[in-house]
Amino acid sequence: ARVVHAAARDLLGAHAGGVLVLDDDGRTSEALHTAGLPATLVATWQRFPNAPGLPAADAVATGTPLYLEARAALLATYGALADAFAEAGTQALAVLPLVVGAGADRRALGVLTLDFPHEHHFDVYERALLEAIAAQTAQALDRARLFEREHAARLSLARERARLADVFEQAPAFLAVLRGPTHVVEQVNHAFYRVVGT
């Protein structure tokens, strides 16, 4: 996300922005990556509720990008954020939802934002480029989340197997695990050896 965001900033002349991700229930946004923003803003907006009236929440709710090309448009739409825009030096803003899937399987993962220090007209080519970048970023985030979940599931399974092996080994009775119709012994505990021998 960081590399893609930096490339988009450099390509279009944005001075700041970030990638925000939603938590699992979609109620909270968290900054995964920020660049060019004052530390006070980053701290304030590191994690925040997805309330209507915020650019990120509105882009997620509608599933469509927001292109605010001038300060007047910013203030007309999000006047409550005038101080934050001033502190960031933002005169124009693009907010692109990060969405994967389609139809009933469509899921919002967060947003990609680009802040501009001057008015910026987003022509049809820039919009197409930004939307393609957002789609690729969403796919990468989705794959990363799937990998993290799979990794966590494997760790959990390994812990449960170790716990089961410990219980099996410490059982006061002799135990054996047999496989197949010929009853091939797969595993025995120490109590089994004490009773049956090696």
N, C-alpha and C positions, 0 to 999 in steps of 0.2 A: 504494500500500500504506500509506503514511504517513497519508493522509487517512482512509482506511477504518478503520485501526487507531485513530486518534484518536477518530473518531466512536463506535466500539464501546466504547472505554474510557469516554468521557464518558457514553454512554447507560446503561451498566451499573454505573458507579462503580468501575471498575478503576483502580488507581493506576500500573500499570506493565505491561510486556509487550513484545512485538515480533513481527516477521515474520522467520522463518528460511527460507532457501531451500537446497535440496539442490544439490550439484554434479552434473555430468552423469552420473556413475556411481552416484549416490545414497549414497555412503559417507560424505560429509561434509556437515555443515550449516554455514551461514554466516549471520550476522545481516545482513539487508538493512536492517532498521529496528528501533531499540529506543527506548523512552521510559520515563522514571521509574525506571530501574535505576541503581544506583551504578556509577560509572566502573570500579571494580575488577572487578565482575561482567561488565560489557560487555567489558572487555579479556580476561578469562578465557574467556568464552564467545563471543567474536567468530567463531571457527571451531573446530569440534570434530568428532571422529568420531561417526558415528551408531551408537553402541554400545547394545546392549540395556540396560535399566535407567535410561534417560534419558527424560523425558516426551516430548520431540520425537521421538526414535527410536521409542518405543513407539507413538505416535499414527500415525506414518508406516507402521510395520510392520503394524499392525492395520487401518489405514485408517478408524479410528473415533475420534471425539473423546474426550478425557479430561476429566472434570469432577470435580475434587477439591474438595469443598465446605468442608472444615475442615482445620485444621492436623493433626489426628490422622490424617486420610486421607492428607495429604501425606507425613507421616512413616512411616505404615504401608506406603505404596507406594514411596516414594523417600527412605528414611531416610538414605542416603548423601549426600543433598543438603541435609540439615538446616541446615548452616551457610549455604549459598547462600540458602535460603528465609528464614532469619533476617536475613541482611544485606539482602535485598531487601524485607523487611517483608511477605512473602507469607503469608497465612493461608488463601487459597483460590486455585485455579488452573484455568483452562480452556485446553486445548491442542487446537486444531482442525487436522486435516490439510488441506492445500491440494492437492486432487486434480482432475485433468481427465480426460476420456474415460470410457469404460465398458467393462466386460468385458475382453477381451484388450488393448484400447487404453488401459486405465486407467493413469495415471501420477501418482505423488506428486511435487509440486514443492517441498514444505516444510510449515511449520506457522505458524499464527497463535496467539500466546499472550496471555492476559490474566491478570495477577496482581492479587489483591484484598487490601487491608489488613485485612480482617475476614472472618469466615466468610460464605459466600455460597451460597444455595440457587439452583441453576439450574433454574427451572421449565420446563415443556414449551415455553412461548412463547419464553423466552430461548434455550433450546437451538435451537429452530427458527430464530430470528433469527440466532444466531451461526453456525449451519451454512449459512444463506443468504449471510451476509457472507463466510464462508470460501470458498464456491463462487464468488462474484463475484470475490474476490481472486485465486483460482486462475486463473480465466479471464483476468483482467487480466495476471497474471504470465506466463501462457502466451503471450498475444499480444505482450507486450513481448519475450520471448525469441525468438519467431519473427521479429519485426521486427529485432532485433539480428543474428540469423543471416542474414537476407536482406540486411541492410545490409553485413555482413562479406563475404558472397558477391559482392555487387555490386562492392565495393572490390577484392576479389581478382581478379575478372574484368577490371576496368578496368586493374589492374596488369599482368595477363597480356597484355591487348591492347596496352598501351603497349610491353611488352617485345617482343612479336611484331612490332610496327610498327618498332621500333628495329632488330631483327635483319633484317627485310625491307629497310629503308632502307640498312643497312650491308653488305648482301651484295655480294661482289665481282663477281658476274655480274648481267646485267640480268634483272629479274623483272617480270612483269605478272600481274595477276589479271583473268581474263576471266569474264563471266557470260553464261549462256544460250546457245541454239543459234546465235545470230548473233555470239557472241564479243564482246560489248560490254566494252570495257576499263573496269575499275572502279578499279584502282590500279596504279601503276608506281613503280619506285624511280629514283633519280638515274642509276644506271648505264644504265637503259633509255633515258633522254633523251640520254645521251652517245652511245649506239650508234644509236638511231633518229632522234633529234632531236625537236623539239617538233612 
